[in-house]
Structures are given as C-alpha cells and as structure tokens.
Amino acid sequence: MVYTISGVRFPHLPSIKKNSSLPSFNEDLRRTNAVSFSLRKDSRSSGKVFARKPSYDSDSSSLATTASEKLRGHQSDSSSSSSDQVQSRETVSDDTQVLGDVDAQKTEEAQETEKLDQTSALSTSGSKSYKEDIAEMSQSLDQEVGQRKIPPPGDGKKIYDIDPMLNSHRSHLDYRYGQYRKLREEIDKYEGGLEAFSRGYEIFGFTRSANGITYREWAPGAKAASLIGDFNNWNAKADVMARNDFGVWEIFLPNNADGSPAIPHGSRVKIRMDTPSGIKDSIPAWIKYSVQPPGEIPYNGVYYDPAEEDKYVFKHPRPRKPTSLRIYESHVGMSSTEPKINTYANFRDDVLPRIKKLGYNAVQIMAIQEHAYYASFGYHVTNFFAPSSRFGTPDDLKSLIDKAHELGLVVLMDIVHSHASKNTLDGLDMFDGTDGQYFHSGSRGYHWMWDSRLFNYGSWEVLRYLLSNARWWLEEYKFDGFRFDGVTSMMYTHHGLQVEFTGNYNEYFGYSTDVDAVVYLMLVNDLIHGLYPEAIVVGEDVSGMPAFCIPVEDGGVGFDYRLHMAVADKWIELLKKRDEDWQVGDITFTLTNRRWGEKCVVYAESHDQALVGDKTIAFWLMDKDMYDFMAVDRQATPRVDRGIALHKMIRLITMGLGGEGYLNFMGNEFGHPEWIDFPRTDQHLPDGRVIPGNNGSYDKCRRRFDLGDAEYLRYHGLQEFDRAMQNLEETYGFMTSEHQYISRKDEGDKVIVFERGNLLFVFNFHWTNSYSDYRIGCSVPGKYKIVLDSDNTLFGGFNRLDDSAEFFTSDGRHDDRPCSFMVYAPCRTAVVYAAVDDDDDDERSSLVPISLLPEDV
C-alpha cells in the first residue's frame, strides 16, 4: 500500500491510519460502475492539495502564444517540479477542485512529521521538473545524435525555378512556407529546437531514473487524475497525480526499499481521470506496450521495462539507402501459411529470407502501431508508441528488424498520422473527456468514411506527440523510414472525398488546403531527414500535389517518393474490359503521368486491391479457373493461359515505365488466389440490418507461400518471373535512370516499345497476333541479347523465343531512333533486350533465366 501527497508517491508508512472518508477515487472501476471522485468543497483537513482550473482552447491555432506560455510554465519552479508542486500542507487554494488528500488524521501528522519529511526529501531528490528534464535532455545528447543536425530552413524559393507554373500560386506557397519558418522559429525559441522538441517520449509517459519512475500525461480537460495498475492493486487513492498550469499531470514513484522499481516490468497500468465526460480509465497516451486480456475487449497499457540483460541489443548496422527502391509490402499477422495470427519471430525466420531470395531490397511492414481492431489492417491506431502485441513483444520486433538489416534489407514502417481510432477507453479519442484535445472538435475532427478521428495539426502538443512518435520508431526500433498513410486526407479539408483531381493547380493551393497539416508534413520530413539523411519517406498521395517530393528547404513538402496510386486503378479498369478494348496509349500515359523531378513508387496492386470486396489481378484474370487448372501436368484453360501471360506483362511494364521505385504486396508476386478477409463476426447495425461475418475465420487472412514454392503448380512460374524482374533491376538499375523514351505505341499492333536506361522493352499485348521480323528502334548501335523473356517455360510460358539469339542493329532512323533491329514478338509477351559487348557477353547472359542460378547466388 502507498500514500501520496499530490504528485509524490510515498512508500508504506505502517503507523498512518487509513480514513476512508477523505476525498479520493473511492472505488475500483474494474470491480464496479458505481464510482465517483467524492470531491469535497470544505477545507477542514489542512492536508488537502489543490490545483488551478484548466484554461484550454482545444482548437486554438495560436502556437506562438501557447509556446511562450509553456516556456514560462516549464521554467517556473511553482508549476514544473513534482516536489515543487507539493504546496505547503497548511495552504489551501481558492479553487475548489480537490486533487488529493494525505490519507491520515491531522493528529497523527504531527507524530509522523519526521518520517514524512525524510520520505519527502527522498522523493523530491528523485523527481525532476520539466526544466531539469529538458535541460538534461539537451545536455546529454548521445554521440550518434549529436553528430546529426537538423538544417535551418532555406528560403523556399527553388520550387519556382523547378516549376514556373507555381508562380501563379506564389501567395499561397509563400504563406505556407512562412508558417513553416515561423513554427521552426517558435520551436527553436521555446523548446530548444526541433531535435529536443521531438524527444517528448523522454519527458511524457513513463520515464525511469536511478531513483524511480516519473509519469507525465498531458490532459488539460481532466479535473483530477490518478495512476492505477497491478502495482497498486488498481487503488485510485494510492497514486494521485498533480497538475501544472498547462494541463500536464505528473507523479513520481520512488524505488522500493530494495532498489527495485515501484512498477514491475510487465504489469498493467492505466490513468484514471475525472473528466467533463465522467470518470474513465484510459491507457496512457505515450504507452510503449499494450495488451488485450483474454476474454476482454479494451486493451490494457503495460509498463514495459525489462532488465538490461533481457533487452534486445542490435547487432547489425543499418543498410545503405538503396539507389533503386524495390519494396515488399507485408503484414506480420497474416504472413503465415496457416490460418492464424503470425508472430514477429516467425516473420523474421521464415518471411525475411524469402523476401531476400526474391530480390527485393526493402520490406514495408503494415500494422505495427497497436490497433484494437485487427480487421482495420492496422489503420485505426489506438496506441501510437506501442508495437502491436498480437505478434509478440517489442524486443521481438527489434529482433526482426535487426535480422532484416543483417540480410541487407531496409525496413519501412507503414505509419499512420492521418487519423486515429475513435476508441475512448484504449485510444486517444476523448482522452481527457473533451473531443478537442488531440483532434479537431466537432465535425472537422471526424472522418465520416473511415469512422475515425482527425488530428489538429495546429496544436502545439499534437505536434510534439506526432513528431516524437516518428522519431521514436527510428530511434528505438531502428526503422529505416516510413510510408505515411492517408496523406491526401491530411492535406485537404475535404480529405480527397468526393473530389476528382484533374491537375488544375487551383485544386492544390486554395481554401480547401489544410495548411497546418502540410506544415506538419514539412516538419516531420525535416526532422527525419535531418536526423537520418539515409532515411526513406514515402507519402500516400493520390492528388498529385506539386512539390510533394521536393526538399523542404526548397519550398516542397519533403517526401522522397509519392505512391503512384493511379496505376493500380487503371489496371483494374482495363481488366474489366475485353482485350480488344485496351488502348496501349492509355496504358503508357497513365504509367508516365507523373511530375518531372519528383520520384514515385509504382505498383500494379497493393494490399488495397487484395481486400475482400475487391480482386487481385490474378483473380481478375483467371477467376475460378485458379482452383482447378494451375497444376503444370494438367492442360490449362485459355483463361489461365491468358491470365499467366498478362500477369507477367502487367507487372513488368509497371516496373519498367511507371516510377523510380516499385512495390509488391506479399503473395501477389505469384498471383495469390482469392482475397484477404480478416476474421469477423456478424455486425448488427442500429437500423436493424445485419452485415454477415465469416465466423471469425482466419482461412483467408494468411498467405499461401507454399503455392508459389510448389514447382508442380503454375504459381511457381509467376514467382520466378517476379524474382527475375527484381534481379534485372538490381543489375541494370533502370528504374532510376533519367533516360526514358517511348518509341512505339501502336494501337493496331497493340505493341509498346520503350527504352529505360540501357534496356529496350518490347510488349506485344495482342491476343492472337505474333510478329516476325518486327523492326524496333533503338538509340545504341551494336549487338543486343535477350535478358528477360516472359515466354520462357521457367516462367510458365511457351518458349517461343531463342534466348541465346543475338541481334545486330542497322543504321537508319526508325520510330525516331537512330538505329534499329528486327525481332520476333509473340502475342502476349514481354521481352527485354540489352546492348552487350563481347567482353561482357557471358556475364549478361547469366541473367537468363534466373531460376538456373544456384540458390546461394
């Protein structure tokens, strides 16, 4: 048992008697719903401690005022320190909001004064104020971080040289950059810079020192707060927190007499608050781990602080940033071949080697941030600093990332800062009892399509929270970058809903633009690239906002890549048509319709296309025939033959022409059958309708990697072709070449010919016509050889080409190219040619086919 003066926790003093009539949280919410604060307005006991009333505008956009107030508050001895916040025990504030009471009789206080004073001195020495913590944080930068500096803002004018059309929107862009510069200046002035500001996890939540544990929480709307958990038997009277003038609640828990921490590692914790919406138990906003107890729905926060000898220690350095980015998009939970939730450990041991063997150089992991609803695919985040406990422990995740680094794979995290779960018990929604703490209040703070809450990026503490969150995953878990989800929703007040972007610049720079959100994105990109210049940041933007992938110092938003989302939609559109209705000019336009100088990650399909209610490309192409006609010893149907041929062609032309990076969702490399359907039960709607579930089945929430590995199935040929594509790009680096030229897009022949880097790609989309002695133009004279042939039998083709053949160019312009040579172009094939010299002929020819290479190459 423990006793507290507001904000300071004292060890058990046996001679102090308990008086149950004193004001406190007098019941355990885990046992009964009949709970109240029992706040008293009288001041008969001189042991009471009071706090000032909160003054808080949840939707204020005046960051400068907030910052200056915080500076005064954080540097004030009367409002910052845990010990300083303990007022004189004979002093009573005029305010009537009682936070806590010394749990003893006044007559007994005199008898225990010496003991209390000694304990208070111990507690005071162990607790740190904001001022002390921030000063210590600034002075104790480790050597690694100390060498990394976040550069000061530039002038933001280079974007006008890159794209002169932006001059017509100069007033908006200059205002935006001015807001960014102003915010950087405010952070420098009041928080010691962006580097210090982004280390909020060293101040808020649970922090451990040699003397004990400090817990801080920003909850300005709360009237009272108490830390509860297994460590104090969920007793809300035991550890009452103190509040400063700016809505930050704090308590210090000194070590036990034997030196052990007051909160054992692995024990459950929550914060109980009296809020405008009533009394509630919440998971701390900065919690580092949370779990769902068996048979319960809400999660519990977990104090995660293993002994030093039990903490995972990284053994391998981060790989260098790849020149060409080839991403394997993955989800840990559904990565097993069995119908179950997979683990970090199994993913590390089974899936990472597969990704490496396939030839990808980056793995993007979804659903890392804790999310109470599994079927949300990880996009309804409840605990932003906690890795999902469904898959294992934080140390298991670290081991996974370390193994990826050992294999030379960079690890990108699918991070969600665009919205949050609307859960109120285990999420941020209504955390302090108000709807405008972390989010915009009212309708602006609600995403009607996603049924989730929307952050207020104009709030100082929200900026601290999100910037610190991004840094936390880089520092603590050594992720190598992020894929930011839902960026279009962030950048516009209409969230991209029921809006069609046509490319008109007025759509990007006007009243519908959420400048606060764009400025946040500029800040977080500045932070990431400043601390980790090798980090990779990809933004999911469907709008095509200009300057999205231009550095912040030049006036851009600062992403490295934009997801080229229109391509996947185009393929689905085409797959709904007959082959005769495909327009090759439409294909090439969609693939190349991206902003010059701004890199894109392109994909034929991602997880979105694999979800229930949609179809993968393979399923669009082959449908039910995939169930019965994929064995190589059985005659394929025309539908399967067509599907296998087009599946390879679609993926190769997407990689070859669509962007500077490439992404594939796990399993789609071999044409994974069917769809993804998370386990779910029947949903009963308020209007009486019932949305049927799937009886909680995991059958379609897994990846059948065994199909791609089975050499007796046609899936294996698709997998090997995908592997050959990755190897081709690794060898030639064509995606990052500045040379790209489409020399032919023949609507009659259904042929596309283009150059990318030093390679020449020839696609014949015609369903029946094969062309002999078909002349194709090229820019480099000499000898050419085939380096990839989709019709090779190893890839499930018909072997209509001689891959050992040599092709010699002839002079004379053809298709506006200086020379040309003639090829055989079978129907529904893709062939890649490379110019070769005699001295490197043998080396290049080893690329065909990749499946003949030894497994260890």
Summary of the structure (lengths in Angstrom):
residues: 857
radius of gyration: 30.6
end to end distance: 62.7
largest distance: 108.1
contacts: 2909
relative contact order: 0.08
helix: 32%
strand: 21%
